[in-house]
C-alpha cells in the first residue's frame, strides 16, 4: 500500500502542470476564430431531348461553408466541457445546454488535447497550444481554428 502511495506521489510530482490543473483550479478559455463546416448539399437535374423524352437525377454531396464563431472551454481536473461552433453541430447530437463533454483529456506543459463527445459517430479532436493560445477542432463536421484567452467569469467585467 505504501509503495502505491509513493508511486502516485512521484507521478504527480513529475507532472507539475497536470498536478496543478488537477488540484481544482478551473481553467476557463474564450476562443475567437473561424473555420469551415461540412454541410450536406442536394441538387436536382432534369433534361429533355428533341423527342419529348425526359430524365432526372438527384445528386447528394457535401460543400464547405465558412464561418466565424466563438468557442468556450473549461477544464477542471480530469473533467471539461466545450461549447462548439453551431455551424459544426449535426442535427442529432448530445450535449447539455450547448456544452459538450471532453473525453480523454491530456494536459502537458505544451498542449491540451481531448476529444469532444458530440454524438456516437462524431468525436472531433481538440488541441490547445498553451504557449501561443491557438486552438484547433477537427472532425467530420468541419474544422475550427482560433486564438484563446484565459478569463475568470467571477472577476471579468461585462462589455455592457
C-alpha positions in Angstrom: 0.0 0.0 0.0 2.8 2.4 0.9 4.5 1.6 -2.4 1.4 2.5 -4.4 1.0 5.8 -2.5 4.7 6.6 -3.0 4.4 5.9 -6.8 1.3 8.1 -7.0 3.1 10.9 -5.3 6.2 10.5 -7.5 4.0 10.5 -10.6 2.1 13.7 -9.5 5.4 15.4 -8.7 6.9 14.5 -12.1 3.9 16.2 -14.0 3.6 19.7 -12.4 1.2 21.2 -15.0 -1.1 18.2 -14.7 -1.0 18.3 -10.9 -1.7 22.0 -10.9 -4.7 21.6 -13.2 -6.0 18.6 -11.3 -5.8 20.4 -7.9 -9.2 22.1 -8.5 -8.0 25.1 -10.5 -10.6 25.7 -13.2 -9.2 26.8 -16.5 -11.7 28.9 -18.5 -10.9 29.9 -22.1 -12.7 32.1 -24.6 -11.5 31.4 -28.2 -12.4 33.6 -31.2 -11.8 32.2 -34.7 -13.4 30.6 -37.7 -13.4 27.6 -39.9 -15.3 25.6 -42.5 -18.3 23.4 -41.8 -19.1 20.4 -44.0 -22.8 20.7 -45.0 -24.9 18.2 -46.9 -26.0 19.6 -50.3 -28.5 18.3 -52.8 -29.2 19.2 -56.4 -31.9 18.0 -58.9 -31.1 17.8 -62.6 -33.7 17.4 -65.3 -33.1 17.1 -69.1 -35.2 16.7 -72.2 -34.4 15.6 -75.7 -35.9 16.6 -79.0 -38.3 13.7 -79.0 -40.1 14.6 -75.7 -38.2 12.1 -73.6 -37.0 13.3 -70.1 -34.7 12.2 -67.4 -34.0 13.4 -63.9 -31.5 12.8 -61.2 -30.8 13.8 -57.6 -27.3 14.4 -56.6 -26.2 14.3 -53.0 -22.8 15.7 -51.8 -21.1 18.0 -49.3 -20.0 21.5 -49.5 -17.7 23.5 -47.3 -19.3 26.6 -45.7 -17.1 29.2 -44.0 -18.0 30.7 -40.6 -16.7 32.8 -37.7 -17.6 32.0 -34.2 -16.5 31.8 -30.6 -15.6 28.6 -28.7 -15.8 28.5 -24.9 -13.9 25.8 -22.9 -13.4 24.9 -19.3 -11.3 22.2 -17.7 -11.1 21.3 -14.0 -9.0 18.3 -13.1 -9.9 15.4 -15.4 -13.2 16.9 -16.4 -14.0 19.5 -19.0 -16.7 20.9 -21.4 -16.6 22.9 -24.6 -19.2 25.0 -26.4 -18.8 24.1 -30.1 -19.5 26.4 -33.0 -23.1 25.9 -34.1 -22.1 25.5 -37.7 -20.2 22.3 -36.8 -23.0 20.6 -35.0 -25.0 17.8 -36.6 -28.8 17.7 -36.3 -28.6 14.6 -34.0 -26.3 15.4 -31.1 -25.8 15.1 -27.3 -24.6 17.9 -25.1 -26.2 19.9 -22.3 -27.3 23.5 -23.0 -24.8 23.7 -25.9 -21.9 22.3 -23.8 -20.2 19.0 -24.8 -18.2 16.7 -22.6 -14.4 16.4 -23.2 -13.1 12.9 -23.3 -9.5 11.6 -23.0 -8.2 15.0 -21.7 -4.4 15.1 -21.7 -2.7 18.2 -20.3 1.1 18.8 -20.7 3.3 21.8 -20.4 3.0 22.4 -24.1 -0.6 21.5 -25.0 -4.1 20.3 -24.0 -5.7 17.6 -26.2 -9.1 15.9 -25.9 -12.0 14.5 -27.9 -15.4 16.2 -28.0 -18.4 13.9 -27.4 -20.8 15.4 -29.9 -22.6 12.1 -30.7 -21.7 8.4 -31.1 -20.3 8.9 -34.6 -18.8 12.3 -34.2 -15.9 12.9 -31.8 -13.9 15.9 -33.1 -10.3 16.2 -31.9 -9.5 19.4 -29.9 -6.0 20.8 -29.4 -4.9 23.9 -27.5 -1.3 25.2 -27.7 -0.6 26.5 -24.2 2.1 28.9 -25.4 0.5 30.5 -28.4 -3.1 30.2 -27.3 -4.1 28.7 -30.6 -7.0 26.2 -30.6 -8.0 23.7 -33.3 -11.0 21.5 -33.5 -11.1 19.0 -36.4 -13.8 16.4 -37.2 -16.3 15.0 -39.6 -18.5 18.2 -39.4 -15.6 20.5 -40.2 -12.6 22.4 -38.8 -12.2 25.4 -36.5 -9.1 27.4 -35.6 -8.8 30.4 -33.3 -6.9 32.1 -30.5 -7.9 31.6 -26.9 -7.7 33.9 -23.9 -7.9 32.8 -20.3 -10.6 34.5 -18.3 -12.2 34.3 -14.8 -16.0 34.7 -15.1 -16.2 35.8 -11.4 -13.9 38.9 -12.0 -14.4 39.5 -15.7 -16.1 42.9 -16.5 -19.1 42.8 -18.8 -18.9 44.8 -22.0 -22.3 46.3 -21.4 
